[in-house]
């Protein structure tokens, strides 16, 4: 365990710093705008457009890295993320903020592509599960620390923005100083949407609804908590405990998911989630400790929908198409995350804060109706089903490159991605033309 962390420590540390800044910034944005009496629809829109940037940036980032190389792409996009945070101190126009958040989403997912490409390139098959698990843990810890760090600031002025920007700048250091070899990039996995829609329609529904819930959580849960009378530091803890319990719960849930039908487990999860949200519809007022208890329970239920849906999807897809599966799941999940904040923001603006949890119940009931054992015929089961349940953190602030680290995936035989490597060796006279990291122009390598 220690050897694994030490071997990839620079990449894990960069991931941690990246998510500390991001986790702090997203929560800060909702709290600051709410304190300034900005409409919940604007809050939801700013989060939604950021997730939209993450989704579209998955393709744009590949082109950037192929064109200029890993180090230059990472440095440039880290600078962009830092600037989009600091610029909010100087500019007070929400329309400009929308553009900055979209740009920040594209830039951040490119950073994750660089980190995940490195992890994948230098991980042996027998280590994939362990490397993947530590990557998830560092990502989740970064998000939790980002929420908790908000409690260091008594006022919602420019100081949290500066701290988030400092984290964004610091994540450059471990990557710039790493002695690891630069990886070959995996070309974007072809989506082949019709194949996956025909094979895993239930899983796609689960992932879309999970995206709705998680996007709404990061965008509007801080607003809901603030309007329940919580202080800024209490709001930070309210969010952090939900993320933390959601991560920890995945190991016992994985034990269950490998021993009982996954469709039934998803349906039970949705039923409990729908019922648990009812007391928070706005009928009663709860003390802080009770809201924390609810937050823990919601974390267990909503943050485990993605890995459950992904596990069920892997059960029903051919083993040589699982990287492409992860790409389509990531896109569907991301599109759901774009819609959730917008819908909840509109409902909270027009009605009252409790409609956030009305939305949660509605989403859960959609899953109860759509995910039924009677719909599962077993006709599309893969040869190795049931596949291993793999704990997964919040996959929004990531890229689908990490899919090839999944121990259920066999990169050597997967037909849904191909590596990229230099076409020519750079000569001594063109040192400055190789993208800054020893890579020449990229070409596609046909599988043997």
C-alpha positions in Angstrom: 0.0 0.0 0.0 2.7 2.5 1.0 4.7 1.5 -2.1 1.7 2.3 -4.4 1.2 5.7 -2.8 4.9 6.5 -2.9 5.2 5.4 -6.6 2.5 7.8 -7.7 2.6 10.4 -5.0 3.2 13.4 -7.3 0.1 12.5 -9.3 -2.0 11.8 -6.3 -0.9 15.1 -4.7 -1.7 17.1 -7.8 -5.2 15.4 -7.8 -5.7 16.3 -4.2 -4.8 20.0 -4.6 -6.9 20.2 -7.8 -10.0 19.0 -6.0 -9.4 21.0 -2.8 -9.6 24.2 -4.9 -12.5 23.0 -6.9 -14.5 21.7 -3.9 -14.1 25.0 -2.1 -14.9 27.1 -5.1 -18.2 25.4 -6.0 -19.5 25.7 -2.5 -18.3 29.3 -2.1 -20.0 30.3 -5.3 -23.4 29.2 -4.1 -23.0 30.7 -0.7 -21.7 34.1 -1.9 -24.5 34.5 -4.5 -27.2 33.5 -2.0 -25.8 36.0 0.5 -26.1 38.7 -2.3 -29.7 37.6 -3.0 -28.9 36.3 -6.4 -31.6 34.0 -7.9 -31.2 30.3 -7.3 -31.6 29.8 -11.1 -28.3 31.7 -11.6 -26.6 29.6 -9.0 -27.8 26.4 -10.7 -26.8 27.8 -14.1 -23.2 28.6 -13.0 -22.8 25.0 -11.8 -24.6 23.5 -14.8 -22.4 25.3 -17.3 -19.3 24.2 -15.4 -20.3 20.6 -15.7 -21.2 21.2 -19.4 -17.6 22.3 -19.8 -16.4 19.1 -18.1 -18.4 17.0 -20.6 -17.4 18.8 -23.8 -13.8 19.3 -22.5 -13.3 15.5 -22.6 -12.9 15.7 -26.4 -11.3 19.1 -26.6 -8.7 18.1 -24.0 -7.5 15.2 -26.2 -6.9 17.6 -29.1 -5.0 20.1 -26.9 -2.7 17.4 -25.4 -2.0 15.8 -28.8 -1.1 19.2 -30.2 1.2 20.6 -27.5 2.1 17.6 -25.2 1.1 16.7 -21.7 3.2 19.2 -19.7 2.3 22.2 -21.8 -1.4 21.3 -21.8 -1.4 20.8 -18.1 0.4 24.1 -17.4 -1.8 26.1 -19.7 -5.0 24.7 -18.4 -3.9 25.1 -14.8 -3.2 28.7 -15.5 -6.7 29.1 -17.1 -8.4 27.6 -14.1 -6.5 29.9 -11.8 -7.3 33.0 -13.9 -11.0 32.2 -14.1 -11.1 32.0 -10.3 -9.2 35.3 -9.7 -11.0 37.2 -12.4 -14.2 36.9 -10.4 -12.6 39.4 -7.9 -12.3 42.0 -10.7 -15.5 41.3 -12.6 -19.1 41.3 -11.2 -21.1 40.3 -14.3 -22.9 37.0 -14.1 -23.0 36.5 -17.9 -19.2 36.8 -18.0 -19.0 34.4 -15.0 -21.0 31.8 -17.1 -18.3 31.9 -19.8 -15.6 31.6 -17.2 -17.2 28.6 -15.6 -17.6 26.8 -18.9 -13.9 27.6 -19.8 -12.9 26.3 -16.3 -14.7 23.0 -16.9 -12.9 22.4 -20.2 -9.5 23.3 -18.6 -10.0 21.2 -15.5 -11.0 18.0 -17.3 -7.9 18.5 -19.5 -5.8 18.5 -16.3 -7.4 15.3 -15.2 -6.7 13.7 -18.6 -3.0 14.4 -18.1 -2.9 12.9 -14.6 -5.0 9.9 -15.5 -3.0 9.2 -18.7 0.1 9.0 -16.5 -1.5 6.7 -14.0 -2.8 4.4 -16.7 0.5 4.3 -18.7 2.6 3.3 -15.8 0.3 0.9 -14.0 0.7 -2.9 -14.5 -2.5 -4.9 -14.9 -2.1 -6.6 -11.5 -1.9 -3.1 -9.8 -4.9 -1.5 -11.5 -7.4 -2.1 -8.8 -5.1 -0.7 -6.1 -4.0 2.4 -8.1 -7.6 3.1 -9.1 -8.7 2.8 -5.4 -6.1 5.3 -4.2 -6.9 7.7 -7.0 -10.5 7.6 -5.9 -9.6 8.1 -2.2 -7.3 11.1 -3.0 -10.0 12.6 -5.2 -12.7 12.2 -2.5 -10.4 13.5 0.3 -9.6 16.5 -1.8 -13.3 17.3 -2.3 -14.1 16.9 1.4 -11.1 19.1 2.4 -12.2 21.7 -0.1 -15.6 21.9 1.6 -14.1 22.0 5.1 -11.6 24.6 4.2 -14.4 27.1 3.7 -14.8 27.2 7.5 -11.4 28.9 7.7 -12.9 32.1 6.3 -15.3 34.1 8.4 -16.5 36.3 5.5 -17.4 35.4 1.9 -15.1 38.1 0.4 -12.2 37.6 -2.0 -10.1 35.4 0.4 -11.7 32.0 -0.4 -11.2 32.8 -4.1 -7.5 33.5 -3.5 -7.1 30.3 -1.5 -8.8 28.2 -4.3 -6.5 29.9 -6.8 -3.5 29.1 -4.7 -4.5 25.4 -4.7 -5.0 25.5 -8.5 -1.5 27.0 -8.9 0.1 24.6 -6.4 -1.1 21.6 -8.3 1.3 22.6 -11.1 4.3 21.9 -8.8 4.2 18.1 -8.4 3.5 17.6 -12.1 6.2 20.0 -13.3 8.8 18.3 -11.0 7.8 14.7 -11.5 10.5 12.4 -12.9 8.0 10.0 -14.4 8.1 9.3 -18.2 5.5 11.1 -20.2 2.6 8.8 -21.2 1.1 7.9 -24.5 -2.4 9.4 -24.8 -5.4 7.2 -25.4 -7.6 8.4 -28.2 -11.2 9.2 -27.3 -13.2 6.1 -27.1 -15.9 5.9 -29.8 -19.3 6.1 -28.2 -21.3 3.8 -30.5 -24.4 5.1 -28.7 -26.9 2.7 -30.3 -24.9 -0.4 -29.1 -24.9 0.9 -25.5 -28.5 2.1 -25.5 -29.6 -1.4 -26.7 -27.4 -3.2 -24.2 -27.7 -1.1 -21.0 -30.8 1.1 -21.1 -31.4 0.6 -17.4 -27.9 1.6 -16.4 -28.0 4.7 -18.6 -31.2 5.7 -16.8 -29.5 5.2 -13.4 -26.5 7.2 -14.5 -28.6 10.1 -15.8 -30.7 10.3 -12.6 -27.5 10.0 -10.5 -26.1 13.0 -12.5 -29.3 15.0 -11.8 -28.9 14.3 -8.1 -25.2 15.0 -7.8 -25.3 18.1 -9.9 -28.2 19.5 -7.9 -26.4 18.6 -4.7 -23.2 20.5 -5.4 -25.1 23.4 -6.9 -28.1 23.9 -4.6 -27.6 21.9 -1.4 -25.4 24.8 0.0 -28.2 27.3 -0.8 -30.8 25.0 0.9 -28.6 24.7 4.0 -28.0 28.4 4.2 -31.7 29.1 4.0 -32.2 26.7 6.9 -30.3 29.1 9.1 -26.9 27.3 9.0 -23.7 29.4 9.1 -21.1 29.2 6.3 -18.9 26.8 8.3 -21.9 24.6 9.1 -22.9 24.5 5.5 -19.3 23.4 4.7 -19.6 20.5 7.2 -23.1 19.7 5.9 -21.7 19.0 2.5 -18.4 17.4 3.6 -20.1 14.7 5.7 -22.3 13.7 2.8 -19.3 13.3 0.4 -17.3 11.5 3.1 -20.0 9.0 4.1 -20.8 8.4 0.4 -17.2 7.3 -0.2 -16.8 5.2 2.9 -20.2 3.4 2.3 -19.0 2.1 -1.0 -16.9 -0.8 0.4 -19.7 -2.4 2.4 -22.1 -1.7 -0.5 -19.7 -3.4 -2.8 -19.7 -6.4 -0.6 -23.5 -6.5 -0.9 -23.5 -5.7 -4.6 -21.3 -8.8 -5.3 -23.7 -11.0 -3.4 -27.2 -10.0 -4.4 -28.9 -8.8 -7.6 -27.7 -5.3 -8.5 -31.1 -4.2 -10.0 -32.7 -5.0 -6.7 -30.1 -3.1 -4.7 -30.5 -0.1 -6.9 -34.3 -0.2 -6.5 -34.0 -0.5 -2.7 -31.6 2.4 -2.7 -34.0 4.5 -4.7 -37.0 3.6 -2.4 -35.1 4.6 0.7 -33.9 7.8 -0.9 -37.4 8.8 -2.0 -38.8 8.2 1.5 -35.9 9.8 3.3 -36.3 13.1 1.5 -40.0 13.5 2.4 -39.4 15.1 5.9 -37.3 17.8 4.3 -39.9 18.9 1.8 -40.5 22.0 3.9 -43.0 20.8 6.5 -40.7 20.9 9.5 -37.6 22.7 10.7 -34.7 20.5 11.9 -31.8 21.3 14.1 -28.2 21.3 12.8 -27.4 17.8 14.2 -30.4 16.3 12.5 -29.6 17.9 9.2 -26.1 16.4 9.5 -27.7 13.0 10.0 -29.8 13.4 6.9 -26.8 14.6 5.0 -24.9 11.4 5.9 -27.8 9.2 4.9 -28.2 11.1 1.6 -24.4 10.7 0.9 -24.7 6.9 1.3 -27.6 6.7 -1.1 -26.9 9.2 -3.8 -23.1 8.8 -4.1 -23.4 5.0 -4.5 -25.8 5.2 -7.5 -23.0 5.8 -10.0 -20.9 2.7 -9.0 -24.0 0.5 -8.8 -25.2 1.6 -12.3 -21.7 1.2 -13.7 -21.3 -2.3 -12.2 -24.6 -3.4 -13.7 -23.6 -1.9 -17.1 -20.3 -3.8 -17.0 -22.3 -7.0 -16.4 -24.1 -6.6 -19.7 -21.4 -5.3 -22.1 -18.7 -7.3 -23.9 -15.4 -7.1 -22.1 -13.7 -5.6 -25.1 -16.0 -2.6 -25.1 -15.8 -1.4 -21.5 -13.6 1.7 -22.1 -16.3 2.9 -24.6 -18.9 2.0 -22.0 -17.2 4.2 -19.5 -17.1 7.1 -22.0 -20.9 6.9 -22.6 -21.7 6.5 -18.9 -19.5 9.6 -18.2 -21.3 11.6 -20.8 -24.8 10.6 -19.7 -23.9 11.3 -16.1 -22.4 14.7 -17.0 -25.5 15.7 -19.0 -27.7 14.8 -16.0 -25.4 16.9 -13.8 -26.0 19.9 -16.2 -29.8 19.5 -15.9 -30.1 19.0 -12.2 -28.9 22.4 -11.0 -31.0 24.2 -13.6 -34.2 22.4 -12.7 -33.7 22.7 -8.9 -32.6 26.3 -9.2 -35.8 27.2 -11.1 -38.0 25.3 -8.6 -36.3 26.9 -5.6 -36.7 30.4 -7.1 -40.4 29.9 -8.0 -41.4 28.0 -4.8 -39.3 27.4 -1.7 -36.0 25.8 -0.6 -37.7 22.5 0.3 -38.4 21.8 -3.4 -34.8 20.7 -3.6 -35.8 17.5 -1.7 -39.1 17.2 -3.6 -36.9 17.0 -6.6 -34.7 14.3 -4.9 -37.9 12.2 -4.2 -39.1 12.6 -7.7 -35.8 11.4 -9.2 -35.7 8.5 -6.8 -39.3 7.5 -7.8 -38.3 7.6 -11.5 -35.6 5.0 -10.7 -38.1 2.9 -8.7 -40.4 2.9 -11.8 -37.6 2.3 -14.4 -35.4 -0.2 -12.6 -37.4 -3.3 -12.2 -36.2 -6.9 -12.0 -38.9 -7.8 -14.6 -37.1 -5.8 -17.2 -33.9 -7.7 -16.8 -33.9 -10.7 -19.2 -30.2 -11.7 -18.8 -29.9 -12.0 -22.6 -27.0 -9.6 -22.8 -24.9 -10.8 -19.8 -21.2 -10.8 -20.5 -19.1 -13.9 -20.2 -17.6 -12.7 -16.9 -20.8 -11.5 -15.2 -21.3 -10.6 -12.5 -18.3 -8.4 -12.7 -16.4 -7.1 -9.7 -18.0 -4.1 -8.0 -15.5 -1.2 -8.0 -15.9 1.7 -5.6 -16.0 5.0 -7.5 -15.9 8.6 -6.2 -17.8 11.4 -7.8 -16.8 11.0 -11.4 -17.9 14.4 -12.6 -14.6 16.1 -11.9 -12.6 13.5 -13.8 -12.3 12.3 -17.3 -13.1 9.0 -19.0 -9.4 8.3 -19.5 -9.4 6.8 -16.0 -11.7 4.1 -17.3 -8.8 2.1 -18.4 -7.6 1.9 -14.8 -10.8 0.1 -13.8 -9.7 -3.5 -12.9 -12.8 -4.8 -14.9 -11.2 -3.4 -18.1 -8.5 -5.2 -20.1 -6.7 -2.4 -22.0 -4.7 -4.8 -24.2 -7.8 -6.4 -25.7 -10.3 -3.5 -25.6 -11.3 -2.4 -29.1 -12.8 0.9 -28.0 -9.6 2.9 -27.6 -6.2 3.1 -29.2 -2.9 4.7 -28.0 -1.1 7.6 -29.5 2.7 7.9 -29.7 5.3 10.0 -31.5 5.4 9.7 -35.2 9.1 10.7 -35.5 11.9 11.0 -33.1 12.8 14.7 -32.5 16.3 15.6 -33.8 18.8 17.7 -31.9 17.8 20.7 -34.0 14.1 20.7 -33.2 14.0 20.4 -29.5 11.5 23.3 -29.2 9.0 21.7 -31.5 8.0 18.6 -29.5 5.4 20.1 -27.1 7.8 20.6 -24.3 7.7 17.0 -23.0 9.7 15.0 -25.4 6.8 14.0 -27.7 6.7 14.6 -31.4 3.6 14.7 -33.6 1.1 12.1 -32.6 -0.1 9.2 -34.7 -2.5 6.4 -34.2 -1.1 3.0 -33.5 -3.1 0.2 -34.9 -3.6 -2.7 -32.5 -1.6 -5.8 -33.3 
